[in-house]
Amino acid sequence: MKKVIGVISVILCIAVLLSGCSVTLNPETIDKIVSNISDSSTDIPVLEENYNGKDNYYYSSLDEKGKKEYSKIYNGYMNLKDFTVDLTRDELDYMFNCVLYDNPEIFWVDSTYSFSKSPRGLFVEPDYRCSLEEIKTKTAELKAAVSRVIALSGSGNSDYNQEKFFHDYICKNTVYDLSTYDGFGDTAYSVFFDGKAICEGYARAMKMLLDEVGIYSYLVVGETENEAGQIEGHMWNVVSVDGELYHVDLTWDDYDGELGEISYLYFNMTDEDIRKDHFDIVPYDNNCKSQKFNYFNVNGLMFNSFNNFNGMANVCANGLNEDLILEIRFSNDADYEAIKTKALNNETDRAFFDFTVDVALASGKNITSKSYIYNDDFNYLCIVFEKG
């Protein structure tokens, strides 16, 4: 998982965004330029609520003035043009992100831009990564790639199964690579065509897939603490499953082959759970309260009590993933501490050793226990098996 390096991207984006501004023209010159722009921002109609055929979390949260300014930015991005907005600098930063968070398919806008003040507001010159012809080519490629993944997922899936397929596909086929930040690594395009990305790329690719099949989702940003105690920026998703909202963090669920390919610890979490190691979340209160479609509940791997290992082996064998990793959680601290103690004393605790053997036998695979990972914040125990 990228708990150390996987969450740097947003902080870097902010640093570049705040340092990428330049005032190179005086207000009078800028006003003349703005007056000559054929696609004048004063003539841009306000977008409809579902302007791109989907529910847009950030657009819907704005007031009437905000939607008007958002529309100017969106139009500028779609036409590779400069634009003027009636916003303060801080408002512009926020609105810039609102448009890109609602539209992960816009991969051609860099995180830097220049602006200058004019009598009409802020004249903004975005940094466009591609020419119009490149955008057309890459957009067609991206749409085709998304369609291929959706075709692979099959038809008639429940929201949960569709979400899980997309989660697994991205984690299996993407490697976290901070060096991609200088290219398209913060976009969905990098996930589908380069097979590597940073956290923003993971989250945007997930949103693109969910958007395409009509599952409501939106992007969330925040901060996390790495093993060195440093605070770093991060991005993930909030997803609606059968009308209930959940946090999903693909970046932190991607093992990149270090233990296997996939974890499910951060698959469909509540607000309460995600706040245990994700901080300064924006938006903060996402009304993620249900545990119904949390991975561990769906698969019977959230144990409400622990008296002994009777009855656990078969359930755990079914929960063993293709990388021979078993992840379980406990709903209360006492039972979690009891089983964690047994795991840490595996060599002397015969009951726990027998349990792992029973799981291996019930799975029908020739495997032996290898190592254990635990996370006290979530009462989580991971047993990593290897082939015998």
C-alpha positions in Angstrom: 0.0 0.0 0.0 1.1 3.5 -0.7 0.8 4.8 2.9 4.3 6.2 2.6 4.6 7.4 -1.0 1.2 7.1 -2.5 -0.3 10.3 -1.0 2.3 12.9 -2.0 0.6 14.0 -5.2 -2.0 16.4 -3.9 0.5 18.3 -1.8 2.8 18.6 -4.8 -0.2 19.8 -6.9 -1.0 22.5 -4.5 2.6 23.7 -4.2 2.8 23.9 -8.0 -0.6 25.5 -8.3 0.3 28.2 -5.8 3.7 28.9 -7.4 2.5 28.8 -11.0 1.0 32.2 -11.1 2.5 35.2 -12.9 1.3 38.8 -13.4 2.9 39.7 -16.7 0.4 42.1 -18.2 -1.1 45.3 -16.8 -4.8 45.5 -16.3 -5.5 47.7 -19.3 -3.7 45.3 -21.7 -5.5 42.3 -20.2 -8.9 44.0 -20.5 -8.2 44.5 -24.3 -7.3 40.9 -24.7 -10.4 39.8 -22.9 -12.6 42.0 -25.0 -11.3 40.3 -28.1 -11.8 36.7 -27.1 -14.4 35.4 -29.4 -15.9 33.1 -26.8 -16.4 35.9 -24.3 -17.0 34.7 -20.7 -19.9 37.1 -20.3 -21.8 35.2 -23.0 -21.3 31.8 -21.5 -24.7 30.2 -20.5 -24.9 28.6 -17.1 -24.6 24.8 -17.4 -27.6 22.6 -16.7 -27.5 20.6 -13.5 -26.6 17.4 -15.4 -24.7 19.1 -18.2 -22.5 16.0 -18.8 -25.2 13.4 -18.4 -24.4 12.6 -14.7 -24.9 14.0 -11.2 -22.1 16.4 -10.4 -21.4 16.6 -6.7 -19.3 19.8 -6.8 -21.4 21.7 -9.3 -24.5 20.9 -7.4 -23.0 22.3 -4.2 -22.5 25.8 -5.6 -24.8 28.8 -5.4 -26.0 30.6 -8.5 -22.9 32.8 -8.8 -20.6 29.8 -8.3 -22.3 27.9 -11.1 -21.9 30.8 -13.4 -18.2 31.0 -12.8 -17.8 27.2 -12.9 -19.5 27.3 -16.4 -16.9 29.8 -17.6 -14.0 27.6 -16.5 -15.6 24.4 -17.9 -16.2 26.1 -21.3 -12.6 27.4 -21.3 -11.2 23.9 -20.6 -13.4 22.3 -23.3 -12.4 24.8 -25.9 -8.7 25.2 -24.8 -9.2 28.9 -24.2 -8.3 31.5 -21.7 -11.1 33.1 -19.7 -12.1 35.7 -17.2 -13.8 35.0 -13.9 -15.3 37.1 -11.2 -13.6 35.3 -8.3 -10.9 35.9 -5.7 -7.7 33.9 -6.0 -8.8 31.5 -3.3 -12.2 31.0 -4.9 -10.5 30.4 -8.3 -8.3 27.6 -6.8 -11.4 26.0 -5.4 -13.5 26.4 -8.6 -10.6 25.1 -10.7 -10.7 21.8 -8.7 -14.5 21.6 -8.7 -14.5 21.4 -12.5 -11.7 18.9 -12.7 -13.2 16.7 -9.8 -16.5 16.5 -11.5 -15.0 15.7 -14.9 -12.1 13.1 -14.7 -12.2 12.8 -18.4 -10.6 16.2 -18.7 -7.0 15.0 -18.7 -5.5 17.8 -20.8 -5.5 20.6 -18.1 -2.3 20.8 -16.0 -2.4 21.7 -12.3 -0.6 25.1 -13.0 -2.0 28.2 -14.6 -1.2 31.9 -14.9 -3.6 34.7 -13.9 -3.6 38.5 -14.0 -6.0 41.0 -12.5 -8.1 43.1 -14.8 -11.1 45.5 -14.3 -13.4 42.6 -15.2 -11.9 40.1 -12.7 -9.1 37.5 -13.0 -7.9 36.7 -16.5 -6.8 33.1 -16.4 -4.5 31.3 -18.7 -4.6 27.5 -18.0 -1.7 25.3 -18.9 -3.0 22.9 -21.5 -1.0 19.7 -21.9 -2.1 18.8 -25.4 -3.1 20.2 -28.7 -6.6 19.9 -29.9 -5.7 17.0 -32.2 -4.0 15.2 -29.4 -7.0 15.7 -27.2 -9.3 14.2 -29.8 -7.0 11.2 -30.3 -6.4 10.5 -26.6 -10.1 11.1 -25.7 -11.1 8.5 -28.3 -8.5 6.1 -26.8 -9.7 6.7 -23.3 -13.3 6.1 -24.1 -12.4 2.9 -25.9 -10.4 1.7 -22.9 -13.2 2.5 -20.5 -15.6 0.6 -22.7 -13.3 -2.4 -22.7 -13.1 -2.6 -19.0 -16.9 -2.3 -18.6 -17.3 -5.1 -21.2 -15.0 -7.2 -19.1 -17.1 -6.6 -16.0 -20.1 -8.3 -17.5 -23.7 -7.3 -17.5 -26.4 -7.4 -14.8 -24.0 -6.9 -12.0 -25.1 -5.3 -8.7 -23.6 -1.9 -7.8 -21.4 -3.7 -5.3 -20.0 -6.3 -7.7 -19.5 -3.6 -10.4 -17.6 -1.4 -8.0 -15.5 -4.3 -6.8 -14.6 -5.3 -10.3 -13.4 -1.8 -11.1 -11.5 -1.6 -7.8 -9.8 -4.9 -8.6 -9.1 -4.1 -12.2 -7.4 -0.8 -11.4 -5.3 -2.2 -8.5 -4.2 -5.2 -10.6 -3.2 -3.2 -13.6 -1.8 -0.1 -12.1 1.5 0.6 -10.3 1.9 3.6 -8.1 4.7 5.7 -9.6 5.4 9.2 -8.3 7.5 10.0 -11.4 4.4 10.1 -13.5 3.4 13.4 -11.9 5.4 15.2 -14.6 3.3 13.5 -17.3 -0.3 12.3 -17.0 0.1 10.4 -13.7 -2.7 12.4 -12.0 -5.2 11.5 -14.7 -7.3 8.4 -15.6 -5.4 8.3 -19.0 -2.2 7.2 -17.2 -4.0 4.4 -15.5 -5.5 2.9 -18.7 -2.5 3.5 -21.0 0.6 3.6 -18.9 -0.4 1.2 -16.2 1.0 3.6 -13.6 -0.2 6.7 -11.8 -0.4 8.6 -8.5 -3.4 8.7 -6.2 -5.3 11.2 -8.3 -5.0 8.9 -11.3 -6.4 6.0 -9.4 -9.3 8.0 -8.1 -10.2 9.6 -11.4 -10.0 6.3 -13.3 -12.4 4.8 -10.7 -14.8 7.7 -11.1 -14.7 7.5 -14.9 -15.7 3.8 -14.8 -18.4 4.4 -12.2 -19.8 7.4 -14.2 -20.0 5.3 -17.3 -22.2 2.6 -15.6 -24.4 5.1 -13.8 -23.1 4.6 -10.3 -22.9 7.9 -8.4 -19.5 8.9 -7.0 -17.3 11.9 -6.3 -13.7 12.6 -5.5 -12.5 13.5 -2.0 -9.2 15.0 -0.9 -7.5 15.1 2.5 -4.2 14.4 4.2 -2.5 11.4 5.7 0.5 10.7 7.8 3.3 8.5 6.5 5.6 6.3 8.5 8.1 9.2 8.9 5.4 11.3 10.6 5.1 13.6 7.6 1.7 14.9 6.6 0.9 14.4 2.9 -2.0 15.1 0.5 -4.2 12.4 -0.9 -7.3 11.7 -3.1 -9.8 8.9 -3.1 -13.5 8.2 -3.9 -16.9 8.3 -2.2 -19.2 5.8 -3.9 -23.0 5.2 -3.7 -23.9 1.5 -3.4 -27.7 0.9 -3.4 -28.3 4.4 -2.1 -25.7 4.4 0.7 -22.4 6.2 0.5 -19.0 4.7 1.2 -15.3 5.7 1.1 -13.1 3.7 -1.2 -9.3 4.3 -1.3 -7.8 2.3 -4.3 -4.3 3.7 -3.8 -4.0 2.3 -0.3 -5.7 -1.0 -1.4 -3.0 -1.6 -4.1 -0.1 -3.7 -2.8 1.7 -3.5 -6.2 2.9 -7.1 -5.7 4.7 -6.5 -2.4 2.4 -9.0 -0.7 0.0 -9.6 -3.5 -2.0 -7.3 -5.7 -5.0 -6.3 -3.7 -6.2 -5.4 -0.2 -9.8 -4.6 0.8 -9.2 -2.8 4.0 -10.3 0.5 2.5 -13.1 -0.9 0.4 -16.4 0.8 1.4 -15.6 2.4 4.7 -17.7 4.7 6.9 -16.8 8.3 7.7 -15.8 7.1 11.2 -13.4 4.5 9.9 -11.7 6.7 7.2 -11.1 9.5 9.7 -8.9 7.2 11.7 -6.0 7.7 9.3 -7.2 10.3 6.8 -7.4 13.9 8.0 -8.6 17.3 6.9 -11.0 15.7 4.5 -12.8 17.9 2.0 -15.7 17.5 2.0 -15.5 16.4 5.6 -19.0 15.0 6.4 -19.9 12.7 3.6 -22.8 10.9 5.3 -21.0 7.5 5.0 -22.6 5.7 7.9 -23.7 2.3 6.6 -21.6 -0.8 7.0 -23.8 -3.0 4.9 -21.6 -3.1 1.9 -18.2 -2.9 3.6 -16.1 -5.7 2.1 -15.7 -7.5 5.4 -19.4 -7.6 6.2 -20.4 -8.7 2.7 -17.9 -11.6 2.9 -18.6 -12.7 6.5 -15.1 -11.6 7.5 -16.2 -9.0 10.2 -16.4 -11.1 13.3 -18.6 -9.9 16.1 -17.1 -12.2 18.7 -14.3 -14.6 19.3 -14.5 -17.5 21.7 -12.6 -20.1 19.7 -11.8 -20.9 16.1 -14.8 -23.2 15.6 -16.7 -22.3 12.5 -14.1 -19.7 11.3 -12.0 -21.8 9.1 -14.5 -22.4 6.3 -15.6 -18.8 6.2 -12.0 -17.6 6.1 -11.1 -20.2 3.4 -13.8 -18.7 1.2 -12.4 -15.2 2.0 -8.9 -16.2 0.9 -8.1 -14.1 -2.2 -6.2 -15.2 -5.3 -3.0 -13.8 -3.8 -3.4 -16.2 -0.9 -4.1 -13.3 1.5 -6.8 -13.5 4.2 -8.0 -10.3 5.7 -10.4 -10.3 8.7 -11.7 -7.6 11.1 -13.4 -7.7 14.5 -16.1 -5.4 15.7 -14.8 -5.0 19.2 -11.4 -4.4 20.7 -11.3 -7.3 23.2 -11.9 -10.1 20.6 -9.4 -8.5 18.2 -6.7 -8.3 20.9 -7.3 -12.0 21.7 -6.8 -13.2 18.2 -3.9 -10.8 17.5 -2.1 -12.2 20.6 -2.6 -15.7 19.3 -1.3 -14.7 15.9 1.8 -13.1 17.3 2.4 -16.2 19.4 1.8 -18.5 16.4 4.8 -20.7 17.1 3.6 -21.5 20.6 -0.1 -21.2 20.2 -1.2 -24.5 18.8 -4.8 -23.4 18.4 -3.9 -20.6 16.0 -1.5 -22.8 14.1 -4.2 -25.4 13.7 -6.6 -22.7 12.5 -4.3 -21.6 9.7 -3.8 -25.3 8.7 -7.6 -25.7 8.7 -8.0 -22.6 6.4 -5.4 -24.0 4.1 -7.1 -27.4 3.9 -10.6 -25.9 3.5 -9.3 -23.8 0.6 -8.1 -26.8 -1.2 -4.8 -25.2 -1.9 -1.3 -26.5 -0.9 -0.3 -23.5 1.3 1.4 -22.7 4.5 1.2 -19.6 6.7 3.8 -17.0 6.1 3.3 -13.8 8.0 0.8 -11.6 9.7 0.0 -7.9 9.4 -2.3 -6.1 11.8 -3.8 -2.6 12.2 -5.1 -1.7 15.6 -7.0 1.3 14.3 -9.4 -1.1 12.4 -9.1 -4.3 14.5 -7.6 -5.8 11.4 -5.6 -8.9 10.9 -4.1 -10.0 7.6 -2.7 -13.5 7.2 -0.3 -13.8 4.2 0.0 -17.4 3.0 2.5 -18.8 0.5 2.4 -22.0 -1.6 3.6 -25.1 0.2 
